[in-house]
Amino acid sequence: MLSNLDTPSLLVDADALGANIKLMSGHFANRHAKLRPHFKSHKCTTIAKMQMNAGAVGITCAKLGEAEVLATAGIKEILIANEIVGPLKVRRLIELSKRANPIVAADSADNLKMISDFATNAGATIRALIEVDVGQGRCGVAPGKAALELARFASTLPGIQFAGLQGYEGHVVDLRDEKERTEKTHAALKGLVDSRRLIENSGIPVQIVSGGGTGTYIINGDVEGIDEVQAGSYALMDWWYTDIRPEFRQAMSILVTVISRPRPNIAIIDVGRKGCGAEWGPPRVKTIPGAKIPSFNSEEHGTVHLPDGAGENLRVGDHIEIIPSHGCTTSNLYREFAVHRNGSVIDRWPIEASGTLQ
């Protein structure tokens, strides 16, 4: 039973998770664009294998360390949607290529040249996507000529297989207004698709154009010229994404204990910022209608404001569930998921990649 768990415990509703994976895989089943789910959202190889078994063409990850965890679990088709820079990491990338089929993102000639040198010396070949900045202002070359020039350079390097482009519309993926989100996603992807056409017209094949997320999967999944969608949060969800993608069920929650009742309308719980991703706002209370956590600034405590009458039977030692605003950073804080169905714990899944920052 959930009541037997120590707290805080990170929970996964098995039925909600299964429904979410089925819904997303079904969406892409008959589309040109395919699903390459993002591992950073859950960091759990059990869930990644479920996604692969449901039809995903591979797994996306954010860090080389995550890719190494995936390879150890037997998942071979891995996109590291990030730049792998410096001798230490490039050596690890080459070692990874001996037991998996990694693809890396790159946005500089120097980075590509270093990977080429190490790969050539090791007799390896690394697939690379040129990252294009589609408006987020993070990594990536400018669309158009700059993307073409770097793609042309990559295609000449020994030990490098130019595979295509990556562009992530992260600056619009979670806009709250659907019309605005749709319009700005199309605008962002135009530069990415135009870059693809420019490269192809120059005689260089483009195999993969990858990007996107849970907030925009129904948009970029139908854009001609986009081959893969990197949605990740859909599997477990958090309240930030649930507000704009209510078709997916809330599978993740945190079981917490009431440790103090200092006033009739206040309950203190045993989790704070060290145990709950709160980048987009305080967690929401799942199990007490009308209860709110107005701010979330303590490291180990959370303050729940209870509506009139809701706290009459809530006692010190009782358990409640809360929903984080950001599931990705929450998964990174825990070492396992307690998997439950109908109030009973049915399994425990290790979160093998939690803390893999390198």
C-alpha positions as CSV (number, residue, x, y, z in Angstrom):
1,M,0.0,0.0,0.0
2,L,1.1,3.6,-0.5
3,S,0.6,4.2,3.2
4,N,3.6,1.9,3.8
5,L,6.0,4.0,1.8
6,D,8.5,6.3,3.5
7,T,8.3,9.9,2.3
8,P,8.9,11.8,0.3
9,S,8.5,9.1,-2.4
10,L,8.3,9.7,-6.1
11,L,5.2,7.9,-7.5
12,V,4.2,6.6,-10.9
13,D,0.6,5.7,-11.7
14,A,1.1,2.6,-13.9
15,D,-2.2,2.9,-15.7
16,A,-1.7,6.6,-16.4
17,L,1.8,6.0,-17.7
18,G,0.6,3.2,-20.0
19,A,-2.2,5.3,-21.4
20,N,0.2,8.2,-22.1
21,I,2.7,6.0,-23.9
22,K,-0.1,4.4,-25.9
23,L,-1.7,7.8,-26.9
24,M,1.6,9.3,-28.1
25,S,2.8,6.2,-29.9
26,G,-0.5,5.9,-31.6
27,H,-0.3,9.5,-32.8
28,F,2.9,8.9,-34.6
29,A,2.1,5.4,-35.8
30,N,1.0,6.4,-39.3
31,R,2.9,9.7,-39.7
32,H,6.1,10.4,-41.6
33,A,7.5,12.0,-38.5
34,K,8.4,9.5,-35.8
35,L,8.8,9.7,-32.1
36,R,12.2,9.7,-30.3
37,P,11.2,10.3,-26.7
38,H,13.4,12.4,-24.4
39,F,15.0,10.4,-21.6
40,K,15.7,13.5,-19.4
41,S,12.0,13.6,-18.4
42,H,12.1,10.4,-16.4
43,K,15.7,9.1,-16.6
44,C,14.4,5.6,-16.1
45,T,15.5,2.8,-18.5
46,T,12.3,0.8,-17.7
47,I,10.2,3.6,-19.1
48,A,12.5,4.1,-22.0
49,K,12.2,0.4,-22.9
50,M,8.4,0.7,-22.7
51,Q,8.6,3.6,-25.1
52,M,10.8,1.7,-27.5
53,N,8.5,-1.3,-27.4
54,A,5.6,1.0,-28.3
55,G,7.3,2.0,-31.5
56,A,9.8,4.8,-30.8
57,V,12.6,4.9,-33.3
58,G,15.1,5.7,-30.6
59,I,15.7,7.7,-27.4
60,T,16.8,11.3,-27.0
61,C,18.9,12.3,-24.1
62,A,20.5,15.6,-22.9
63,K,23.8,14.3,-21.4
64,L,26.5,11.9,-22.4
65,G,26.1,10.3,-19.0
66,E,22.4,9.6,-19.8
67,A,23.5,8.0,-23.1
68,E,25.9,5.7,-21.3
69,V,23.1,4.6,-18.9
70,L,20.8,3.9,-21.9
71,A,23.6,1.8,-23.6
72,T,24.2,-0.2,-20.5
73,A,20.5,-1.0,-20.5
74,G,20.7,-2.3,-24.1
75,I,19.2,0.7,-25.9
76,K,21.4,1.4,-28.9
77,E,19.7,4.1,-31.0
78,I,20.5,7.2,-29.0
79,L,20.4,10.9,-29.9
80,I,22.4,13.1,-27.6
81,A,20.7,16.4,-28.2
82,N,23.6,18.4,-27.0
83,E,27.1,19.4,-27.9
84,I,29.8,16.9,-26.7
85,V,32.8,19.2,-26.1
86,G,36.4,18.6,-24.9
87,P,38.8,15.6,-24.9
88,L,37.4,13.9,-21.9
89,K,33.9,13.8,-23.2
90,V,34.8,13.0,-26.8
91,R,36.8,10.0,-25.6
92,R,33.8,8.8,-23.7
93,L,31.7,9.4,-26.9
94,I,34.0,7.2,-28.9
95,E,33.9,4.5,-26.2
96,L,30.1,4.7,-26.2
97,S,30.1,4.2,-30.0
98,K,31.5,0.7,-29.4
99,R,28.3,-0.5,-27.7
100,A,25.6,1.9,-29.2
101,N,24.8,4.0,-32.2
102,P,25.0,7.6,-30.9
103,I,24.1,10.7,-32.8
104,V,25.4,14.0,-31.4
105,A,24.5,17.6,-32.0
106,A,27.1,20.1,-33.1
107,D,27.2,23.8,-33.9
108,S,30.9,24.6,-34.5
109,A,33.6,23.5,-36.8
110,D,36.1,23.1,-33.9
111,N,33.8,20.7,-32.1
112,L,33.3,18.6,-35.3
113,K,37.0,18.6,-36.0
114,M,37.8,17.3,-32.5
115,I,35.2,14.5,-32.8
116,S,36.5,13.7,-36.3
117,D,40.1,13.4,-35.1
118,F,39.3,11.1,-32.1
119,A,36.9,9.0,-34.2
120,T,39.4,8.6,-37.0
121,N,42.2,7.5,-34.6
122,A,39.8,5.0,-33.1
123,G,38.5,3.7,-36.4
124,A,35.0,4.9,-35.5
125,T,32.3,6.9,-37.2
126,I,30.0,9.3,-35.3
127,R,26.8,10.6,-36.7
128,A,26.2,14.3,-36.3
129,L,23.3,16.7,-36.5
130,I,24.0,20.3,-37.1
131,E,22.1,22.3,-34.5
132,V,20.1,25.2,-35.8
133,D,18.9,28.0,-33.5
134,V,15.3,28.4,-34.4
135,G,14.7,31.2,-31.9
136,Q,15.5,29.9,-28.5
137,G,18.8,31.7,-28.4
138,R,20.7,28.8,-26.9
139,C,23.0,26.5,-29.0
140,G,22.9,26.4,-32.7
141,V,24.0,28.2,-35.9
142,A,21.7,30.6,-37.7
143,P,19.3,29.0,-40.2
144,G,20.2,29.2,-43.9
145,K,23.8,29.9,-45.1
146,A,25.5,29.2,-41.8
147,A,23.7,25.8,-41.4
148,L,24.7,24.9,-45.0
149,E,28.3,25.9,-44.5
150,L,28.6,23.8,-41.3
151,A,26.8,20.8,-42.9
152,R,29.1,21.0,-45.9
153,F,32.2,21.0,-43.5
154,A,30.8,18.1,-41.5
155,S,30.2,16.0,-44.7
156,T,33.9,16.3,-45.6
157,L,35.3,15.1,-42.3
158,P,36.6,11.5,-41.8
159,G,35.0,9.8,-38.9
160,I,31.9,12.0,-39.1
161,Q,28.7,11.1,-40.8
162,F,26.6,14.1,-41.4
163,A,23.1,12.9,-40.6
164,G,20.9,16.1,-40.6
165,L,19.7,18.9,-38.5
166,Q,18.3,19.6,-35.0
167,G,16.2,22.5,-34.0
168,Y,14.3,22.9,-30.7
169,E,11.6,25.5,-30.5
170,G,11.9,25.6,-26.7
171,H,11.0,29.3,-26.5
172,V,7.4,28.5,-27.7
173,V,6.9,24.9,-26.7
174,D,4.9,25.7,-23.6
175,L,3.1,28.9,-24.5
176,R,-0.2,28.8,-22.7
177,D,-2.3,30.1,-25.6
178,E,-2.7,27.3,-28.2
179,K,-3.2,29.7,-31.2
180,E,-0.1,31.6,-30.3
181,R,1.9,28.4,-29.7
182,T,0.9,27.0,-33.1
183,E,1.7,30.2,-35.0
184,K,5.1,30.7,-33.4
185,T,6.0,27.0,-33.7
186,H,5.4,27.2,-37.5
187,A,7.4,30.3,-37.7
188,A,10.3,28.7,-35.8
189,L,10.3,25.6,-37.9
190,K,10.3,27.4,-41.2
191,G,13.9,28.3,-40.8
192,L,14.8,24.7,-39.9
193,V,12.9,23.2,-42.9
194,D,14.3,25.9,-45.2
195,S,17.8,25.0,-44.1
196,R,17.1,21.4,-44.9
197,R,16.0,22.3,-48.4
198,L,19.0,24.5,-48.9
199,I,21.4,21.7,-47.9
200,E,19.6,19.1,-50.0
201,N,19.6,21.4,-53.0
202,S,23.4,21.7,-52.6
203,G,23.7,18.0,-53.1
204,I,24.1,16.9,-49.5
205,P,21.6,14.3,-48.3
206,V,19.7,15.1,-45.1
207,Q,18.5,12.0,-43.3
208,I,17.0,13.4,-40.1
209,V,15.6,16.7,-38.9
210,S,14.8,16.4,-35.2
211,G,13.2,18.6,-32.6
212,G,10.1,19.4,-30.8
213,G,8.5,18.6,-27.4
214,T,5.3,17.6,-25.7
215,G,3.7,21.0,-26.0
216,T,4.2,21.1,-29.8
217,Y,4.0,17.4,-30.9
218,I,0.8,17.8,-32.8
219,I,2.2,20.7,-34.6
220,N,5.7,19.8,-35.6
221,G,4.8,16.1,-36.1
222,D,2.8,17.2,-39.1
223,V,5.3,19.7,-40.6
224,E,6.7,18.5,-43.9
225,G,10.5,18.2,-43.5
226,I,10.4,17.2,-39.8
227,D,11.4,13.6,-39.3
228,E,11.5,13.1,-35.5
229,V,9.8,14.6,-32.5
230,Q,11.7,14.6,-29.1
231,A,8.7,14.8,-26.8
232,G,9.5,13.6,-23.3
233,S,7.2,15.0,-20.6
234,Y,4.1,13.3,-22.0
235,A,5.0,10.0,-20.3
236,L,4.7,11.2,-16.7
237,M,3.5,14.8,-17.0
238,D,3.6,17.6,-14.5
239,W,1.1,20.3,-13.9
240,W,2.8,22.9,-16.2
241,Y,2.3,20.6,-19.2
242,T,-1.0,19.2,-18.1
243,D,-2.5,22.6,-18.3
244,I,-1.8,22.8,-22.1
245,R,-1.9,19.0,-22.9
246,P,-4.8,17.7,-20.9
247,E,-5.1,14.7,-23.2
248,F,-2.3,13.1,-21.2
249,R,-2.9,11.8,-17.7
250,Q,-1.0,12.9,-14.6
251,A,1.2,9.8,-13.9
252,M,3.8,11.5,-11.6
253,S,3.2,12.6,-8.1
254,I,5.1,12.8,-4.8
255,L,3.8,11.1,-1.7
256,V,4.5,13.3,1.4
257,T,3.8,13.3,5.1
258,V,2.1,16.0,7.2
259,I,4.7,16.7,9.8
260,S,3.0,19.7,11.6
261,R,-0.4,21.3,11.9
262,P,0.6,24.7,13.4
263,R,-2.8,26.3,12.6
264,P,-6.2,24.9,11.5
265,N,-5.8,26.0,7.9
266,I,-2.1,25.1,7.6
267,A,-0.3,21.8,7.2
268,I,3.4,21.4,6.9
269,I,4.7,18.6,4.6
270,D,8.1,17.0,4.5
271,V,9.3,18.1,1.1
272,G,10.7,21.4,-0.2
273,R,12.8,22.5,-3.1
274,K,15.3,19.8,-2.5
275,G,12.7,17.2,-3.3
276,C,10.4,18.7,-5.9
277,G,11.1,20.5,-9.2
278,A,9.4,23.9,-8.9
279,E,10.9,26.0,-11.7
280,W,7.5,26.8,-13.1
281,G,5.8,27.4,-9.7
282,P,4.9,25.6,-6.5
283,P,3.6,22.1,-6.6
284,R,-0.2,21.5,-6.6
285,V,-2.0,19.4,-4.0
286,K,-3.5,16.3,-5.7
287,T,-5.5,14.7,-2.9
288,I,-7.2,17.7,-1.1
289,P,-9.5,19.7,-3.3
290,G,-9.0,23.4,-2.9
291,A,-5.7,23.1,-1.0
292,K,-2.8,25.2,-2.2
293,I,0.9,25.7,-1.8
294,P,1.2,29.4,-2.5
295,S,5.0,29.6,-2.3
296,F,7.7,27.0,-2.2
297,N,11.0,28.5,-0.9
298,S,12.1,26.2,1.9
299,E,14.6,23.4,1.3
300,E,12.8,20.6,3.3
301,H,9.4,22.0,4.1
302,G,6.2,22.8,2.2
303,T,3.4,24.9,3.6
304,V,-0.1,23.8,2.5
305,H,-3.0,26.2,2.8
306,L,-6.2,24.3,3.5
307,P,-9.7,25.6,2.6
308,D,-12.2,25.9,5.4
309,G,-13.2,22.5,6.7
310,A,-10.6,20.6,4.7
311,G,-8.2,20.3,7.6
312,E,-10.6,19.0,10.3
313,N,-9.6,15.4,9.8
314,L,-6.0,15.9,8.6
315,R,-3.5,14.9,11.2
316,V,0.2,14.8,11.8
317,G,1.5,11.6,10.1
318,D,-1.1,11.6,7.3
319,H,0.0,11.2,3.7
320,I,-1.0,13.4,0.8
321,E,0.1,13.6,-2.8
322,I,1.5,16.7,-4.6
323,I,2.2,17.3,-8.3
324,P,5.4,19.1,-9.3
325,S,5.4,21.9,-11.8
326,H,8.5,20.5,-13.5
327,G,8.7,16.7,-13.8
328,C,12.2,16.6,-15.5
329,T,14.0,18.2,-12.6
330,T,11.9,16.2,-10.1
331,S,13.0,12.8,-11.6
332,N,16.6,14.0,-11.3
333,L,16.2,14.3,-7.5
334,Y,15.2,10.7,-6.8
335,R,16.7,7.2,-7.1
336,E,13.6,5.2,-7.8
337,F,9.9,5.4,-8.8
338,A,7.3,3.6,-6.6
339,V,4.9,2.2,-9.2
340,H,1.3,1.9,-8.0
341,R,-2.1,0.8,-9.2
342,N,-5.3,1.2,-7.2
343,G,-3.5,2.3,-4.1
344,S,-1.1,-0.6,-4.0
345,V,2.6,-0.5,-4.8
346,I,3.2,-3.0,-7.6
347,D,6.9,-2.4,-8.4
348,R,9.9,-0.2,-7.9
349,W,11.9,1.1,-10.9
350,P,15.4,2.5,-10.5
351,I,16.0,6.0,-11.9
352,E,19.4,5.0,-13.2
353,A,20.3,8.4,-14.7
354,S,19.4,10.6,-11.8
355,G,22.3,12.9,-11.1
356,T,24.0,12.3,-14.5
357,L,25.1,15.8,-15.1
358,Q,28.3,15.0,-17.0
